[in-house]
Each structure stands twice: as structure tokens, then as C-alpha cells.
Amino acid sequence: MDNLQGMIFAAGLGTRFKPWTDKHPKALALVHGKSLLQHNIEYLQQYGISNVVVNVHHFANQIVEALDKNKGWGSTITISDETEEVLETGGGIKKAAHLFTADTIVIINVDILTDLDLEKMIAFHQQEHPVSTLAVTSRTTSRYFLFDEANTLCGWRNTKTGEEKIARPTATYIPKAFSGIHVISKQLLSLIERQGKFSMVDVYLDLARTHSIKGFDHSGSRFIDVGKPDSVAQAEMLFSK
């Protein structure tokens, strides 16, 4: 697929992944002998995306060394250096904005493993023309994006605290769990007004009032957030070699 780029968020501190992250970045944690970073670079390659930005902060030098040693596992990798300050998802995208040349950019958290059909998600995005399409499922979590019946983002809800943010009022809100995968249009980059360190969730809620942000439900796919050390064993069972 032409004119596509990827970005892998690999800058996080991985505090839930201790003790590994006391000495290593979470991106280099192994599942079936391959790092999470390698898994996601190869996942993007399956869909013809071999031009990838990787942001780094925690043990950044280890990630750069692994990429150099393995020649990017066959992809062209550009580093977005956040060693001075980790900027969260929104700040990370904004800092990397000048590195994107493609019209369509696929963004994934390094600790996500999935067999979501990206080709279908990208086709949906290109057909609907939102500023961003968010991969979502009907799984149970504590924080949800809220959509209307046309899969347009309307708000956000935290079921533990009861906090709710509504950007676009509608009759019925359909809660969906975000999978940490976004397909964004390049025009989104110029719409981000926040500065410094901030979450893309807040950006999406800012923009949802005036722009279309869509949800792409992939509830039938295999999916795991390898957020804690005990989820490595679950990931290895879910994704056999």
C-alpha cells in the first residue's frame, strides 16, 4: 500500500513491567524470543509499511543499538528522540510530526500484539476520511471511548471514577475499549494545539466537537496488551510461534 508510514510508541517508562524495566526498555521485552519492537515492526511490514518512526526515552540507547544491530529488521527506522522528557502519546506525535511525509500514518503502542487486519482498517479510514480512526473492541476495561451509532467519537468515560467527558452530544453512547492503534491522516498533525506533554485522548476529545474521528471495531481479532510481566506468558499462548 503506497504512501503509508508507521509510528511505534516505545518511549514509555514501563512502570507496570518491573523488574525488567529497571534495566531495559519495555520495547525490548521478549515474546517467543522476539522483542515487542521487532514483533510490531514485522506486523507493519505485513501491510507494506516499512517506513517507521520509533520514539525513545527510557533506555533509549538500548533501542537504538537493537535497531542498528538488526538493521531495523528490514524496515527504514527514524528515531524521534524524547530522552530529555517523555511527552506521552500526544506530545510524542506532535514532536515527530516533521518526520511524516505520508498522507496516512499507522500508530501503535509497542506493547500491543494483535492480528487486527490493518488493510481493512486503512481502507475504512480512507473511505470515511476522518482525521483519525481508532481501533476499538467491546472488551471490558475501566476507560472507554464513547461513540454514536455511526461510529463517530463523542466522548470518554472512566467507569471507576465516574468521570465523563462529552465532546459531541448524542442520544445513545456506545462504549468501546481503545486498542492503542490509530490510523491518522496527515492533516491531524496541524490540528494539535496542545503543547509539551499530553495524551492523544485529550487531543481527540478537543477535536471531536468539530472533526470526524471514527472507531473501527476489531472485536474478532486476537489482541493483548503486554503491559505486565505475567502477560508475556498469555501473549505466548495467544500467539503461538
C-alpha positions as CSV (number, residue, x, y, z in Angstrom):
1,M,0.0,0.0,0.0
2,D,1.5,3.3,-1.1
3,N,2.0,6.5,0.8
4,L,1.9,4.9,4.3
5,Q,4.1,5.3,7.3
6,G,4.1,3.8,10.7
7,M,4.9,5.1,14.2
8,I,5.7,2.8,17.2
9,F,5.4,4.4,20.7
10,A,8.4,2.9,22.5
11,A,9.3,5.8,24.9
12,G,7.3,4.7,27.9
13,L,8.8,4.0,31.3
14,G,7.0,0.7,31.6
15,T,6.5,1.0,35.3
16,R,3.9,-1.9,35.3
17,F,6.6,-4.1,33.7
18,K,9.2,-4.0,36.5
19,P,11.7,-5.6,37.3
20,W,12.6,-5.8,33.6
21,T,12.2,-2.1,33.0
22,D,14.6,-1.3,35.9
23,K,17.4,-2.2,33.4
24,H,15.8,-2.3,30.0
25,P,13.1,-0.6,27.9
26,K,9.8,-2.5,27.7
27,A,10.1,-2.4,23.9
28,L,12.9,-5.0,24.1
29,A,10.9,-7.5,26.3
30,L,10.8,-10.8,24.6
31,V,7.7,-12.8,23.4
32,H,8.7,-16.1,21.7
33,G,12.3,-14.9,21.5
34,K,11.5,-11.7,19.6
35,S,11.2,-8.2,21.2
36,L,7.9,-6.4,21.2
37,L,9.6,-3.8,19.0
38,Q,10.5,-6.5,16.4
39,H,7.1,-8.0,16.5
40,N,5.5,-4.6,15.7
41,I,8.0,-3.7,13.0
42,E,7.2,-7.0,11.3
43,Y,3.5,-6.6,11.9
44,L,3.6,-3.3,10.0
45,Q,5.7,-4.9,7.3
46,Q,2.9,-7.4,6.6
47,Y,0.8,-4.5,5.4
48,G,3.6,-2.9,3.3
49,I,4.6,-0.3,5.9
50,S,8.4,-0.3,6.1
51,N,9.0,3.4,6.8
52,V,8.6,3.7,10.6
53,V,9.2,6.3,13.3
54,V,10.1,5.0,16.7
55,N,10.0,7.4,19.7
56,V,12.5,6.7,22.5
57,H,13.1,7.8,26.1
58,H,13.6,5.1,28.7
59,F,16.9,3.3,28.0
60,A,16.8,4.9,24.5
61,N,20.4,3.8,23.7
62,Q,19.4,0.1,24.0
63,I,16.6,0.6,21.5
64,V,18.9,2.4,19.1
65,E,21.5,-0.3,19.4
66,A,19.0,-3.1,18.8
67,L,17.7,-1.3,15.7
68,D,21.2,-0.7,14.4
69,K,22.4,-4.2,15.1
70,N,19.4,-5.8,13.3
71,K,19.2,-3.2,10.5
72,G,15.7,-2.2,11.6
73,W,14.6,-5.8,10.9
74,G,14.3,-4.8,7.3
75,S,12.5,-1.5,7.8
76,T,13.7,2.1,7.5
77,I,13.5,3.4,11.0
78,T,13.7,7.0,12.0
79,I,14.2,7.8,15.8
80,S,12.2,10.6,17.4
81,D,14.3,11.4,20.5
82,E,12.5,12.1,23.7
83,T,15.4,11.4,26.0
84,E,15.0,14.9,27.7
85,E,11.4,14.4,28.6
86,V,8.8,11.7,27.8
87,L,6.0,13.5,26.1
88,E,3.1,10.9,26.3
89,T,1.2,9.9,23.2
90,G,0.0,13.3,22.1
91,G,3.3,15.1,22.7
92,G,5.1,12.2,21.1
93,I,3.1,12.5,17.9
94,K,3.5,16.3,17.8
95,K,7.3,16.1,18.3
96,A,7.5,13.5,15.4
97,A,5.2,15.5,13.1
98,H,8.1,16.8,10.9
99,L,9.2,13.2,10.2
100,F,5.9,12.2,8.5
101,T,5.7,12.6,4.7
102,A,2.9,10.1,4.1
103,D,-0.8,11.0,3.9
104,T,-1.8,8.1,6.1
105,I,0.1,7.1,9.3
106,V,-0.5,3.9,11.4
107,I,0.4,4.4,15.1
108,I,0.7,1.5,17.5
109,N,1.9,1.1,21.1
110,V,4.9,-1.1,21.3
111,D,3.3,-3.4,24.0
112,I,0.3,-4.3,21.8
113,L,0.2,-7.6,20.0
114,T,-2.7,-8.2,17.6
115,D,-3.7,-9.8,14.3
116,L,-6.1,-7.0,13.5
117,D,-6.4,-6.7,9.7
118,L,-4.7,-3.3,9.1
119,E,-5.6,-3.4,5.4
120,K,-9.3,-3.4,6.3
121,M,-8.8,-0.6,8.9
122,I,-6.8,1.6,6.5
123,A,-9.4,1.0,3.8
124,F,-12.2,2.0,6.2
125,H,-10.2,5.2,7.2
126,Q,-9.6,6.1,3.5
127,Q,-13.3,5.6,2.7
128,E,-14.6,7.6,5.7
129,H,-12.0,10.4,5.6
130,P,-11.9,11.2,9.3
131,V,-8.9,12.9,10.8
132,S,-8.3,9.7,12.8
133,T,-9.6,6.1,13.0
134,L,-9.2,4.3,16.4
135,A,-9.0,0.6,16.7
136,V,-11.6,-0.5,19.4
137,T,-13.2,-3.6,20.7
138,S,-16.1,-4.4,23.0
139,R,-13.8,-5.9,25.7
140,T,-14.3,-4.8,29.3
141,T,-12.0,-2.1,30.7
142,S,-12.3,0.9,33.0
143,R,-11.9,3.6,30.4
144,Y,-13.9,3.8,27.3
145,F,-14.2,6.0,24.2
146,L,-17.9,6.7,23.6
147,F,-19.3,6.6,20.0
148,D,-22.6,7.3,18.4
149,E,-24.4,4.8,16.2
150,A,-22.3,5.9,13.1
151,N,-19.0,5.0,14.9
152,T,-18.2,8.7,15.4
153,L,-16.3,9.6,18.6
154,C,-18.5,11.6,21.0
155,G,-16.7,11.3,24.4
156,W,-14.9,9.4,27.0
157,R,-15.8,7.7,30.3
158,N,-13.9,6.3,33.3
159,T,-16.2,3.7,34.9
160,K,-14.0,3.5,38.1
161,T,-14.2,7.3,38.9
162,G,-17.4,8.1,37.1
163,E,-15.7,10.9,35.2
164,E,-17.2,11.5,31.8
165,K,-16.2,14.0,29.0
166,I,-18.7,14.6,26.3
167,A,-17.5,16.4,23.2
168,R,-20.4,15.7,20.8
169,P,-23.8,15.1,22.5
170,T,-25.9,12.2,21.0
171,A,-28.9,10.2,22.0
172,T,-27.0,6.9,22.7
173,Y,-23.4,6.5,23.7
174,I,-21.8,3.2,22.7
175,P,-18.7,2.4,24.9
176,K,-15.7,0.8,23.2
177,A,-12.3,-0.1,24.6
178,F,-9.3,1.5,22.7
179,S,-6.7,-0.9,21.5
180,G,-3.7,1.5,21.2
181,I,-3.8,1.6,17.4
182,H,-4.6,4.7,15.4
183,V,-4.8,5.4,11.7
184,I,-4.3,9.1,11.3
185,S,-4.5,11.5,8.3
186,K,-1.5,13.8,8.0
187,Q,-3.9,16.8,8.4
188,L,-4.4,15.8,12.0
189,L,-0.8,16.9,12.8
190,S,-1.6,20.6,12.1
191,L,-4.7,20.5,14.3
192,I,-2.9,19.6,17.5
193,E,-2.8,22.8,19.6
194,R,-1.7,21.4,22.9
195,Q,2.0,21.9,23.9
196,G,4.6,19.8,25.8
197,K,3.4,16.6,27.4
198,F,-0.2,15.5,26.8
199,S,-2.3,12.5,25.8
200,M,-3.8,11.9,22.4
201,V,-7.1,11.1,24.3
202,D,-7.3,14.8,25.2
203,V,-6.5,15.8,21.6
204,Y,-9.2,13.6,20.3
205,L,-11.8,15.0,22.7
206,D,-10.7,18.5,21.7
207,L,-11.2,17.7,18.0
208,A,-14.3,15.5,18.3
209,R,-16.5,18.6,18.6
210,T,-15.6,19.9,15.1
211,H,-13.9,17.0,13.3
212,S,-14.8,13.4,12.5
213,I,-12.9,10.7,14.4
214,K,-14.1,7.2,13.8
215,G,-14.0,3.9,15.6
216,F,-13.0,0.6,13.8
217,D,-14.3,-2.4,15.8
218,H,-12.0,-5.4,15.5
219,S,-13.6,-7.5,18.3
220,G,-13.0,-10.7,16.4
221,S,-9.2,-10.3,16.3
222,R,-6.6,-11.7,18.7
223,F,-5.3,-8.8,20.9
224,I,-3.3,-8.4,24.0
225,D,-1.7,-5.5,25.9
226,V,1.6,-6.9,27.1
227,G,1.6,-4.4,30.0
228,K,2.8,-6.6,32.9
229,P,5.4,-9.4,33.1
230,D,2.7,-12.1,33.6
231,S,1.1,-11.0,30.3
232,V,4.1,-12.4,28.4
233,A,3.0,-16.0,29.0
234,Q,-0.5,-15.1,28.0
235,A,0.8,-13.5,24.8
236,E,2.9,-16.6,24.0
237,M,-0.2,-18.8,24.4
238,L,-2.4,-16.4,22.3
239,F,0.2,-16.1,19.5
240,S,1.9,-19.4,19.1
241,K,5.1,-19.4,17.0
